[in-house]
């Protein structure tokens, strides 16, 4: 960054008195902080990287205290960077704030194929960290595995399920599937059936794969009990809200089991049963028609995405997909983060890596799911056609969440292109000059910058009312937003 940008950052932190997902403040007026390894690891392991800011003291209410020796500080920080695997290459900037020297170290993101970045002295398991808010937390076994799985192209949907046998699969469904493949690829029919089953990832060494069990088993949950769906209807806006009359926590509560296609159909039926439906009269024709609370096509795509693209590793096989109806929204929770290099901002715009290619191909035929990356655009389009707020996609720690709002509480929801949030006009005026994430959150009176960006800025970006100052680096810690 430029010296002027560093001074702007110092001023912002002094005013907001807070660290963030991409910012760590360190006092260095006496000596260089001795253990930066956790933060170096967590910043390197997130797509946006991060910034270490030296010269402000959090214990003194983020007051500028200066740096003891700029040259020595950079040398010692570099030494710690070299203790990381892979080594971290920090970019330093120095400036003078209120007559005191300050310094920033920009920590670039490590390519996902080289993650996790960890402190060599602690080892890969204990030295790998992830950034959560303003905290550096040790990586879980699952988070470590997810990087290894991507790097080594491990696909858990292809792993054999030891307790299952080929006879436990629906033989009629298997034969219909094989016939379809033979008709599509005539040369494929020249192979014997055992070879066909192996090539189609239905078996591995004559043992059914997880993909085959989830698509063809007569009772998949007999082998994998938690690879199901739990669906609830909450009488309020948060889990724990109760019905005053009888103190019940759920208006409806169902465990949904079966194959992928059976669970998708049953889950959609559950949603239809619990959605409000209103009758609309066309003013031109007088024709009456019913409109559900949420578009059915959007629900179907979201449910299929959760079932097909969830993580099926041993670390998450104890966690079911969750569907939760609230009075103002519907949430669908899918175990596992976004796979590979995909980010939330790229959803529906870039071609993703497939976590479960075998299972996805089977489901494409068995459920009519379009394995063409059209699910996210369909959800967005269907919500917009209903005049509802834009869907919210969140890559939370160890789960991916899709939230659909029904429009009953616009002030707390995300907004769509045709329905801007209440403060949007003022926000556009405020962004007549470039503003950072933290500045926008402070302006809106929202504590979490990521929430402010997701709920208020992203919809304005999608409609072209706002633009990024660094469009090629959407997750850059130096990203700012300005009125188009």
N, C-alpha and C positions, 0 to 999 in steps of 0.2 A: 504494500500500500504506500501511498505518498505520505509525506510528513503532515500535510494538511488533513488527510483522512485520519491519521493517527490522533491528531488533536481533536478532531470531531468525535472520535470514539471515546477519548478521555472525557470530553465534556458530557457526552451522553451517559456514560457509566456513572460519573459523579452526580448527575442529575437523577438518574433512575435508581442508583444504589443497588444494582443487582447484576449477577452473572447470568449466563444463558446457555443454551444448547451448544453454542459455538464460541463462547467466550469464557475464559478463566482469568481471574485477576490475582496477581501475586505481588506482595510487598517485597521489594528487593533493595531497600535503602541501607541494609546492614550487610547482607551477603546474598549470594544466589540461592534460591530455594533448593534444598538438597534432593528432594524426591519429586521430580516432575514426570516420572515414568508412567503413572496411572493416566494422567491427562494426555501425555504424548500418545499413549496407546489408544485411548478413547477417541481423540480427535482424528487420528490416522484411520480409525476403523469406521468412520461415518463419511458419507458421500460429500458432505459440505466441508470437511476438514474443521479447522478451528483456529482461534487466536489466543495466544498467551499474552496478557498485558501486564507488564512490569512497571511498578512505580506508583501504584495506588494501594492503599491498605484497607482491606475489608473490615478489619477490627476497628479502624478509625472512621467508619461510615464512608468508606471509599474515598477518603481524602488523598490528594496527591502528596506523596512523601519522597518521590524521586528515586533514582537508582544509584547505588553506591559507586559503581564504576562501569560505564557502558561497555568498554572494551572487554573487561574481565567477565562481565555477565554473559556476553555473547559467546565467549570462549567456553565458559562452563556449561551453558545450555547446550551448545553444540556437542560437548563431550557426553552429555546425557543422551542426546539424540543418537549418537553413535552406539549407545548401549542397547538400542532397540533392534529388533529383527522383523522386517527389513529396516535398515537405518533410516532415520527421519531426516529430511533435508529442510530445515526451518529457513524462512525468509525473514530477515530482521529489518525493522524500520525504527529510527530514533527521531526524537523531537524534544522540544522544551516546552513544558506547560507550567505557566505561572513561575517561570524562572527555575524550574526543576526538570532534570532530565528524565524522560520516560522512554520505554522501549517496547516494541511489540514483536512477537515471533509468530508468523503465520505457519501453521502446520498443515501441509497438504494431505489430501486423502490418499491412502494407499489403494492401488487397483484391487478390485475385489478378488482377483485371482491370487493375490499375494497376502490377503488377510487370513488370520488376524495378525496385526502388528503387535508385538509383545516385548516386554523387558526381558532380555536374555538372562539376567541374573535370577529371575523367578521362574523362567521356563514358560512354555506355551500355555499350559493349563492355568497356572496361577498368575501369569504376567499379562494376560489379555483382558482388556477393559472395554466397556461400552459407555457412551455418554447418555444419561437419562436426565433431562432437564439441566440442572447445573451441577450434577453429581457424576462421578466416575465409579461405575459399578463393575465388579468382576463378571466376566462372561460366563453364562451357563454352559453346561455340557452341550445342550442343543445348539446354542449360538456358535460354539466352536465347530460342531459337526456340520452345520449348515454351510459354512465356508468350505469345509473339506469336501462335502458332497458336490458342491458346484465346481470346485477345482478339479475333482477327479471324475466328474460326470457320473456320479452315483445316482441311480433312480430307484427309490424305495418301492415304487409300484411294481417293479420287476423282481423283487425279492420273493423267494419261495415261502409259502406258509406251511411250515412243517406238519402241523396237525391235520391239514386238509388233504383230501385224496381226490383224484380225478372223478371218482364215482359220486362225490358230494356236489358236483356241479350239475346244473340243469342241462342234461344231455341234448334235449330238443333245441334249446337256445344255442348251445355250442354248435350243433350241426347247421342251424340256420345261419349262424355267423360264418362258419367255414364255407358254406355254399355261396354266400354273398361275396366272400373274398375270391373264391374260385371263378365266379362269373366276372368279377372285376379284373382279375389277372389270370387268364387262361393257363399260362405256363405254370402258375402256382399249383394247379391241380395235378401236375405230374409228380409232385412230391408225395411221399406217404403221409398218413395222417399224423404220426408222431412228429415228423419234421415240420409239418404245417403248424402244429400246436406250439412248437418251440419258436418258430419264426414269428408267430403272431403274439408272442410273450404270454401265452396262456399257461404254459408250463415251463419249468426249469428242471431238467433232469427228471422229467415225468411227475414233478410235484407242482401243483397249481401255484401261480404267482398271486401276489396280493391284488393286482389288477383283475385277474380272473375271478378270484373269490368275491371281490366287491361288485363285479358285473354279472357273474354267472352262478354263484353259489346259491343253493336252495335257502340257506340261512347263514349269511356272512357273519352275523354277530355271534354265532356259535363259536367262531374261531377268533374273532376280533371284536370283543363285546362293546368297546367304546367308540368304534367307528360307526357312529349313528348320529342322529340329530336330536337335540333336546329343544323343545319349543314351548314358550310360556307367554302368557298375556298378563302384564303387570297393571294393576289398577291405579296408575299414576305415572310420574315421569322418571322415577328411580326405583331400582331394585330395593325392596324393603317396604315400599308403600303398601298399605293394606286397605281392604274394604272395611269402612267403619262399622257396618252392620254386624259382620261376623268375624272380623279380624283375619280373613283369608288373605294370603299373600299373592295368589294367582287366580285370575278369572278363568284361565284354561291352562292346562299343563299336560304335555304329551311327549312321550319318547317315541321317536320314529325310527324304525329299523327296516332292513331289507337290502336289496341291491341298490346301486346308484340310481337306476331309473325308477325303482319303486319308492325310494326315499324322496326323490325329487317330486314325484307325483303326490305323495302323501303330504309332504311339506307344503306344497302349493294348495292342496285342499285345506290344510290347517289354516293357512293365511286367508283363503277365501271365506272360511267359516267365521273368522274373527275380525274381518274387515267390515267397516261400516259401508253401506251402499246407499246412495241417494239417487232419486229419480230426477232426470233433467228433461225439460220440454224444449224442443227446438223451436225458437220463436218464428222461424220462417215456414216450417212445414207442420208444426204442431205435433210432430212425432215424439213419443216418449221413449227414453232409453235410460238404463241404469249405469251408473258410474261408481266403480269401487273406490275405496279410500286411497289405494295405491294402484298404479297400473300393473295388471297381471303379468304382462310381458317383462316388465322390469324385475318383478319378483322372481319370475322363472329364471331369468338370466343370472340374477344374484345368487339364487339357491344352487344352480348348476355350477357356477364358478366356485362356490364354496366347497362343493362336493368333489369336483374334478381337480381343482388346483390347490387344495389344502395340502399340508405336509403330512405324509404318511410314514414318517420315520418312527423308530421305536421310542423316540423321545416325546412324541406327541400322540401316539396311538391310544393313549389313555384319555384323550380329550376329544369330546364330540363337537361337531358343528353346533352352534347355538343360534336360535332365532328368538328374538325378544320383542314383543309388541309393547310399546308404551303409549300413553295417551296422546303424545305429540310426535312419535317417531317409531320406526321399525329398525332394529339392528340385527345384522347377520354377522356372526363371529366365526372366522375360519382359522383353525390352528396353523401356526407358522407365518413367518414374515413373507413379504414379496420375494420372489425367487430371483437369484442372479443379479444382474445389473439394473433391473427394472426399478424405477422410482414412482411414487404416487403421481408426480407431475407428468410422467410419460404414459400413464395408463390411457389406453385407447388411442394413443398417437404413435407409439413405437411398437415394433414386433417383439414380444417377450420371449425369453427362454422358457421352455416347458419343463416344469418340475416332474410331471407324471406323463410322459409321452405315450406310453403303452395304454394306460388307463384312459387318457384323453381320446385316443383313436377308437377304442372300444365304445366309449360313451357317445362319441359322435354318431355312431351307427345305431346304438341301442336306445338313445334318448333323443335323437335328432338335434343334438347340440351342435352348433356350428363352431367347429374348431378353426375359426378364421379370425380370431381376435376381435369379434364384433360385439361381445357381451357388454363391455363398458360403454361404448358408444350407444348401444341400444338402451341401456339403463338411463343414460343422460337424456337421450332423445325422448323416451317415454315419459320421464318426469316432467320435462319441459312442455310436452304436448298436453299434460294434465294441468299445467300452470302451477306446478308445485316447486318448492325450492330444489336447487341442484343437489344431487346425491353427494354425500361426503365419503371419501375413501381414506382410511387411516391405516398406516403401517405401524401398529403399536408393537410393544416388545413381545415377541413370540406369538403374535396373532395379527390377522388382517381383518378389519371391520368395515362393513358397508352400512351406512346410515341413510335411511330414507325418511324425510320429514313430511308430515301430512298437511303442513301449512297452518296449523292451529296456534303455533307459537313462533311466529316469524322472528321475533326479537332474539330468540336464543338458537335459531337454526341457521344452517347455511342457506344461501340464496341462489336463485337461478337467474339466467340472463334477462328474463322478463320481469323479475321481481327483486330489485336490489334491496339490501338491508336499509333500515331506517337511516343510519348515519352516512350512507354512501355519498349523497351530495356534498356534505361537509368534508368527507374524506377526499373526494376529488379535488375540492378547493385546497385542502391541506397539502395534497400532493402536487400542487402546482410547481413545487420544487422537489427534487428527489428526496425521498424519506426512507429510512431504514426500517426493518421489521420492528425493532424495539420502539422507535419513534411512533410508528403507526399504532402499536399496541397501547402505548401511553396515551396517545390522542383519543383512542376509543375507550379508554378506561378499562382495558382488559389486561389481566395479569400475565397471561401466557401468550407470547408472541406468535407461536405456531397456530394457536386457536384463532387469533385475529387474522392471520394471513389466510388460513384455510377457509374461514367463514365469511370474510369481508373483501379480501384482496383478490383471491383467485377468481370469484365470479366476475369482478370488474376486469381482470386480465382476459377472461374468456370472451367478454363482450367488446374488448378493444378499448375500453375507457381508461385503463391504466396500462402501462408497459414497464418492462424491466430495464434497468440501466445496463445489466449484464445478461442479455437474453440467452447467450450461449452457455452461461454458467448459472442456471436457475437456483442452485443451492449454495452459491458462494456466500460466505459470511459478510462480504462487502456488497451484497445485492441491495439495490434500492429500487423504489417504485415511484414513477412520476406520471402525471396526467398525460394521456396521449394527445 
